Amino acid sequence: MNDDRKGSLATGRYLRLPDVLSETGLGKTTIYHLIGEGTFPKPVKISSRAVAWREGAIEAWKADRQAQPE
């Protein structure tokens, strides 16, 4: 594991899709649609077959959404 990955693993939690769904209240299709639009954080690859989202990125996205007028 390179130093960059060690640093990010040590400083933040990673959330798998079920956790992201729970945290955001969005569905899987909506999340991937928003990623395609560039309005939702992209997941990072954590193994050859698994991805996860940085918890800080999800929290920042939620804060940004709350700050926007409806």
Summary of the structure (lengths in Angstrom):
residues: 70
radius of gyration: 12.9
end to end distance: 43.0
largest distance: 43.0
contacts: 144
relative contact order: 0.17
helix: 57%
strand: 11%
